[in-house]
């Protein structure tokens, strides 16, 4: 059986790591969108870069907002249904899907680009590559979070069911 202390500790650690990486992805993607809106997007695949970076901006805003809500709510009202397993699962699944769509498509777009070669580079190329890296890290943290929530859901399913239970195992 999982103790309340272990759930609270792991929840705080994994959600804090997710929040920190989301804030970094938010800052990078917002600065790229701002820069490219004023200076123009790369000359090759202009709309592709615009769309993919904006998807990552939306994903990082969503993840940052939801993670702050879930951390504060879980630490203050952890046994309330509003901060239960289903709430965690749905919101983090949306975050995972958004990040996976954005980062995989941006990775495919920038995979063959070498920022060191003069013919392939563009304005802020290294920062776009950095956005890809931090977005993959955030995607991994969100995936670990989903596994954590899923395991607690299966444990709680024996007692109260997935819809009614909190993250605490009674």
N, C-alpha and C positions, 0 to 999 in steps of 0.2 A: 504494500500500500504506500502511496506517495504522501509525504507529510505536507502540511500547509506551509511550513517554512521553506521546504524545497521548491514548491510551486511558486511562492512569492519571490524567492531568490532568483530562480531561473527566468521567470517572467520579467523581472526587473532588468536582469543582465541582457537578455536577448532583445528586449524591446528598446533598451537604451542604445545598444549597438545598431539596431535598425534605425532608430531616430537619428543618431549621429551621422551614419552614412547617407541617410535621406537628406539631411540638412546640407551636407557637402554636395550631393548630386543636385539639390535645388539651387545652391549658389552657382555652381558651374553652368548648369543649363540656363539659368536666368541671365547670367553674364553673356553667354553665347548668343542667346536670343536677342538680347539688347544690342550687342555688338553687330550681329549680322543684320538686324533691322536698320541700323544706322549706316553701316558700311556696305551692306550687300552680302549675299550669301556666296559661297564658292562658285566659280564660273561653271563647273561641271556638276551636274545633278543638283541644281539649285533647289528645286522643290523637294527633292528627296531629303536633303540635309535639313531643310526648314521643318518638314513634317516630323522627321524622326527626333530631332532635338526638342521639338514642342511636345511630342508624346512623352519624352523623358521628363520634361518640365511638369507636365500634368501628373505623371506618376510620382514624382518626388513631392509635389505639393500635397497630393492625396495621402501618400504614406506618412509624411510629416504630420499632417493634421490628425489623421487617424491614430497614429502612434502616440501622440501627445494625449489625445482623448482617452485611449485605452490605458496608458500608464497611470495617468492621474485618477481615472475612474476605478481602476483595479486596486490601486493603493488606498483609496479612500472608501470606496463602496464595493469591495471585492466580492461580496456575497449577493449583490443585487443582480437580478436577471438581465438588466441592461448591459452588464459587463460580463455576461456569460460566454460559454463556449461558442455558441452559434454567432454571436456578435463578433467575436474575435475571428472566427473562421471566415465569415462572409467578407468582412472588411479587408482582411489580409489576403484573401484569395483575389479580390479585385486589385489590390496593390501588386500582387505577384503577376497577374495577367498583364497589367499595364507595363510594368517594368520588363517583363519577358518580351512583349511585343516591341517595345522601344529599343531595348538594348540589343536584341538579336538582329533587328533590321539595321540599326546603326553599325553594328559589328560587320554585317555583310557588306555594307556600303564602304566602310573604311578599311576593310581587311587587306586589300591589295595596295593601299596607299602607304607610301613611305615618306614620312614628313622630312626626312633628311635629303631627299632628292629634289632638285630644283624644279623639275618638270612635273612632279606629282604633288608638291606641297601647295597649300592655300593658307589664307589668313586664319590663325588660331588652330592650326592642324593638330598640334600637340595637346591643346586643351580639349579638342574633340576626342582624341584618343584617351585622355584622362577621364573624360565623362564616360566613355565606354567601360573603363576599368572600374570606376567607383559604382557604376550602375550594375555591373556584374556582381560586385561585392554585396551591394544592397539586395539584389535578387537572391543571392545565396542565403543572406540573413533572413529574408522573408520566407524562403523555403524551409529553413530550420525552424522558424516560428510556426509555420503550418504543420510541420511534423510534431512539434511540441503540443500544439492545440489538438491535433488529431489523436495523439496518444492519450491525452487527458479526456478527450471525448469518448474514446473506447473504454477507458476505465470508468468514467461516469455513467456510461450507457447501462451498465449493470444495475445501477441504483435508480436514477431519476430520468434517464433518457437525455438525449443530446439537447433538446429544446429547453428543458427546464433547469438544467444544472449550471452551476457556476464553475469557475476554473478550480475551485477547491473540491477535493474529493472527500466526501463525507463518509 
